[in-house]
């Protein structure tokens, strides 16, 4: 458990969030796997009925599928999306109890050789991921194969919750840098030293990234992955992770690691925008395969953020 102290600018009410996460994490690790997944399914199904986020999830899924919000398919996917999200949190809390053999057994990736090929050809590897499935499991799997897996995380409040997740991912073999000033320099250095840098490429939290057309409508995507690729000269790979149940009944994950994205000509912001657009096209393909696994429960397109 994290031992960091409560910052003076964070009240006791905010700290209850931290203690709730710690409690749920301990509970998730304590119960048998079939029971835990059954509970997650039930909680997800309940959340799909009562959550205020149901409407925006339906809108997001409507854009991905091209079907009306009130269609039977979209409404069914909404329930599946909440169940998938609940399963993600369950897995996130349970993963710290597992070792190398667990991830090598439960995680299966198409074209995993592309990781080693990128390191061999370019000295390092950049993998752009999206909020599909469980990227923590992917990071633990890569670490289990002997790679140095590095990523960036937004600093959360309460700070002790951020430290809790930092420690959690460290136990899984990952190196996580806070998303603070100077982090790009650290990532560049990691790539030069042969690391795999995994970076999220879908949610643009600040809304200042390059504008792209994503599932038929204008929005922005973060330009960090493209900037890192252009700065290092390492073409990015784009990967998706999906939860699955194997033939023997075990729960695990499938991953699809795509070919490297062709680098654009030129430099500067124009090159960043073009490479971000190309990354976005790959992300569309991966999300469309399993839209219910896309864990974005917030407005993603500007038109939804402006809606009353």
Secondary structure, 3 states (H helix, E strand, C coil): CCCCCCCCCCCHHHHHHHHHHHHHHHHHHHCCHHHHHHHHHHHHHHHHHHCCCHHHHHHHHHHHHCCCCCCHHHHHHHHHHHHHHHHHHHHHHHHHHCCHHHHHHHEEEECCHHHHHHHHHHCCEEEEECCECCHHHHHHHHHHCCCCEEEEECCCCCHHHHHHHHHHHHHCCEEEEECCCCHHHHHHHHHHCCCEEEEECCCCCCCCCCEEEECCEEEECCCHHHHHHHHHCCCCEEEEEEEEECCCCCEEEEEEECCCCCCCCCCHHHHHHHHHHHHHHHHHHHHHHCHHHECCCCCCCHHHHCCC
